[in-house]
Amino acid sequence: MSYLTLSKIDKYLSKNRVFITVVAFLYFLPLLTAAETSSLRTLLHTLTLIFTFGILAMSFDLQLGRSGLLNFGQALLFGVGAYMFAFIFTNKAMPFPISLISGLPYPFALFLTILVGIFVGAVMGATTDRLRGTGFAFIALAIAMLVFEFFKTNSDISGGETGLRVEIPPLIKNQFTYLIFAIFALLVIIAFIFMVVQYISTRLPVNPFDYQKVNEITEKAEKFELTSRKIGLMILGLIIVGLVVASNVFSLFFTSKRYLFTIPVQYYLALTSMVVVYLFIQRLSISPFGRVITAIAQNEERVQALGYNTYRYKIITVAIAGGIAALSGALFSPYIRTLDPHTGLGVEIAIDAMIYTIVGGLGTLIGPFLGTGVVVFSELRLVDLIENIFPGFGEWWLVVLGVLYIIIVLFFPYGIVGSLQRRSRSLKETGRQLFIYEHDYWIFALIGTFLVFFIMFAMVS
């Protein structure tokens, strides 16, 4: 490997240590599961739902947090993806022309679903010119409710109250699909090990009390050369990981109980989709297009005075958000297995997306995902937690959840991540006083991720 290529990899890893740490941890979790049910597999099932709705929350944040577009019709964008996927993978005979798409291969089905979501988002975004602000929010809600009523009254295409039974795509149940994801997970782990070796070689030899030297390393990555010692450390790390996960990977690959592949493969699909969406929105936000839509949210008249067609930018934004929300719906269909108008197109989906975003932090990108995790996991496990601590009071879980929301609003008025970002300067200064620098944040991200996982695992066990 040339020094130029190695230098680029080294530079990227040094600037994204926290992201690589969290992603590597999440990719590593399914490798710890074997071909039998366990509490860990139950947790993976819950995390899959969090990833799925996290994508929906990020699409809502792209509209409101980046562009200032309040969209109460988010349920329609989500439902388009959910029902398109259900139409393709259902055994029920569908009327023409829906029957034309039945049985498409999984990759084409996912691509088609995203395209339809983009189209519906563009149609919805076309109402943003004259109907601004709350006007757009409610006309989008009216469109969503109109489609909901159409599906509700046409049970031949929606499945009615019983819903459509969504079949698991063969690709998700295929052993080779899991093996491909397992190999990709190992590549992510290799990147994490490379990052750790890089950190050891550049950070540990430096005196932690020498702030200037540590700051130089933080700002500019040192020249990283692969010596035999560093290669040995990487190989040792891979051997340890291989010994831990090898038996689990082989047991899942060779088992005859193919339905058990549903959880880990669906987990990997949702996780990978979430990572791709995160990186896409992150890149979009710092692009010229992203800067324009941010400016539109702050002062649309001034942006128009500069010669930009704000109407076009808003349509494109809602269209992109529509594709992302449709992707979330496409991941939700095989997860829920039975789709009806309420679970796929209900207005509460838009309300949930708004809650996830506000709890996590509007305009923070990672905040909506964190808010999704807090709310979804609380809704799923708060009853059991209260019942275990205070037997007979489990039915009060909604009250406890409401109190949790009040606490978040009082102590985190800009959302969890948003409030922490506003205090980032003081937090960084406190860290420096404790000789903790930006170079070291990934260690605390790893510890924090492990503690969160341990708490969630204890609650589902």
Secondary structure, 3 states (H helix, E strand, C coil): CCHHHHHHHHHHHHHCHHHHHHHHHHHHHHHHCCCCCCHHHHHHHHHHHHHHHHHHHHHHHHHHHHHCCCCCCHHHHHHHHHHHHHHHCECCCCCCCHHHHCCCCHHHHHHHHHHHHHHHHHHHHHHHCCCCCHHHHHHHHHHHHHHHHHHHHCHHHHCCCCCEEECCCHHHHCHHHHHHHHHHHHHHHHHHHHHHHHHHHHCCCCCCCCHHHHHHHHHCCCCCCCCHHHHHHHHHHHHHHHHHHHHHHHHHHHCCCHHHHHHHHHHHHHHHHHHHHHHHHHHHHHCHHHHHHHHHHHCHHHHHHCCCCHHHHHHHHHHHHHHHHHHHHHHHHHHHCEECHHHHHCCHHHHHHHHHHHHHCCCCCHHHHHHHHHHHHHHHHHHHHHHHHCCCCHHHHHHHHHHHHHHHHHHCCCCHHHHHHHCHHHHHHHHHHCCCCHHHHHHHHHHHHHHHHHHHHHHHC
